[in-house]
Amino acid sequence: MIFTDTTDTDILIVRPGVERLTAVNAKAFKDEVITLITEGASQLVIDFKDVSFLDSSGLGALTGLLKKIGHRGDLVVCGLNDDVQQMFKICRMDRVFKSYSDSAAAVQAMNEAS
């Protein structure tokens, strides 16, 4: 389901691979990304450029991923369209997750932070 790219600085860019991240597919998305974290990925950019809708289950999956990474790494989001961004704001997740306009901006910020 997910698509991944790795930068030359070992930041993993993850695209959910679905247009709608909802209760139907959020667990599968979370499980796939947890496998990557378990295998050693610790710097993740979740790129929502192709996601047009996100519900509370999708946000719950993201929160679970953030908890799984813990203090060993970082997880940021990017490419939020207006509807997805609004969901982050309504649920106050915009205070939990750092958000960037696109994956290039997210990767640059993560590189500068390290």
RODO-2510 file (C-alpha; in nm, 4 decimals, decimal comma):
residues 114
     n   res          X          Y          Z
     1     m     0,0000     0,0000     0,0000
     2     i     0,2699     0,2546     0,0924
     3     f     0,5406     0,3956    -0,1313
     4     t     0,8789     0,4947     0,0075
     5     d     1,1860     0,6887    -0,0997
     6     t     1,5052     0,7252     0,1026
     7     t     1,7162     1,0398     0,0847
     8     d     2,0943     1,0390     0,0903
     9     t     2,0738     1,1367     0,4586
    10     d     1,8584     0,8319     0,5484
    11     i     1,5340     1,0250     0,5815
    12     l     1,2491     0,8015     0,4689
    13     i     0,9697     0,9642     0,2695
    14     v     0,6464     0,7647     0,2977
    15     r     0,3411     0,8165     0,0763
    16     p     0,0272     0,6371     0,1984
    17     g    -0,0627     0,5137    -0,1503
    18     v    -0,4324     0,5832    -0,1045
    19     e    -0,6501     0,8824    -0,1826
    20     r    -0,8435     0,8484     0,1438
    21     l    -0,6766     0,7453     0,4703
    22     t    -0,9717     0,6223     0,6755
    23     a    -1,0825     0,3454     0,9105
    24     v    -1,0855     0,1133     0,6076
    25     n    -0,7083     0,1310     0,5528
    26     a    -0,5482     0,3204     0,8441
    27     k    -0,4458     0,0039     1,0324
    28     a    -0,2757    -0,1438     0,7247
    29     f    -0,0932     0,1871     0,6679
    30     k     0,0176     0,2001     1,0313
    31     d     0,1314    -0,1630     1,0307
    32     e     0,3409    -0,1145     0,7149
    33     v     0,5132     0,1938     0,8551
    34     i     0,5694     0,0281     1,1945
    35     t     0,7531    -0,2487     1,0084
    36     l     0,9840     0,0162     0,8595
    37     i     1,0416     0,1695     1,2039
    38     t     1,1129    -0,1729     1,3523
    39     e     1,3664    -0,2309     1,0724
    40     g     1,5489     0,0868     1,1742
    41     a     1,3831     0,3857     1,0052
    42     s     1,3867     0,6744     1,2526
    43     q     1,3509     0,9897     1,0380
    44     l     1,0163     0,9828     0,8581
    45     v     0,8356     1,2279     0,6335
    46     i     0,4749     1,1274     0,5683
    47     d     0,3842     1,2877     0,2343
    48     f     0,0101     1,3480     0,1953
    49     k     0,0301     1,5110    -0,1505
    50     d    -0,1934     1,2396    -0,3021
    51     v    -0,4288     1,2087    -0,0019
    52     s    -0,7506     1,4067    -0,0410
    53     f    -0,9216     1,2964     0,2823
    54     l    -0,8141     1,1886     0,6291
    55     d    -1,0401     1,0877     0,9156
    56     s    -0,9786     1,0325     1,2863
    57     s    -0,8591     0,6764     1,2211
    58     g    -0,5903     0,8135     0,9902
    59     l    -0,4873     1,0629     1,2557
    60     g    -0,4868     0,7836     1,5124
    61     a    -0,2523     0,5821     1,2918
    62     l    -0,0157     0,8805     1,2680
    63     t    -0,0236     0,9271     1,6432
    64     g     0,0624     0,5596     1,6896
    65     l     0,3586     0,5983     1,4548
    66     l     0,4827     0,9013     1,6451
    67     k     0,4577     0,7053     1,9692
    68     k     0,6439     0,4095     1,8133
    69     i     0,9340     0,6326     1,7051
    70     g     0,9450     0,8011     2,0449
    71     h     1,2685     0,9843     2,1202
    72     r     1,4716     0,7722     1,8773
    73     g     1,3791     0,9866     1,5783
    74     d     1,1325     1,2253     1,4244
    75     l     0,8154     1,2117     1,2184
    76     v     0,6816     1,5076     1,0210
    77     v     0,4053     1,5491     0,7642
    78     c     0,3912     1,7391     0,4374
    79     g     0,1746     1,8054     0,1345
    80     l    -0,1495     1,8575     0,3264
    81     n    -0,4343     1,9816     0,1092
    82     d    -0,6891     2,2214     0,2595
    83     d    -0,9288     1,9469     0,3774
    84     v    -0,6576     1,7339     0,5386
    85     q    -0,5000     2,0404     0,6967
    86     q    -0,8412     2,1388     0,8349
    87     m    -0,8759     1,7935     0,9953
    88     f    -0,5345     1,8387     1,1602
    89     k    -0,6489     2,1760     1,2969
    90     i    -0,9893     2,0539     1,4184
    91     c    -0,8246     1,7706     1,6117
    92     r    -0,5384     1,9982     1,7220
    93     m    -0,2870     1,7662     1,5589
    94     d    -0,1296     2,0721     1,3963
    95     r     0,0221     2,1280     1,7426
    96     v     0,1609     1,7745     1,7568
    97     f     0,3032     1,7259     1,4071
    98     k     0,5409     1,9589     1,2262
    99     s     0,3996     2,0237     0,8804
   100     y     0,5737     2,1352     0,5612
   101     s     0,4525     2,2349     0,2165
   102     d     0,6257     1,9456     0,0398
   103     s     0,8741     1,6656     0,0959
   104     a     1,1731     1,8752    -0,0158
   105     a     1,0969     2,1385     0,2511
   106     a     1,0440     1,8678     0,5142
   107     v     1,3717     1,6913     0,4303
   108     q     1,5610     2,0218     0,4333
   109     a     1,4204     2,1129     0,7749
   110     m     1,5033     1,7689     0,9171
   111     n     1,8587     1,7886     0,7807
   112     e     1,9067     2,1341     0,9324
   113     a     1,7750     2,0128     1,2692
   114     s     2,0265     1,7291     1,2935
***
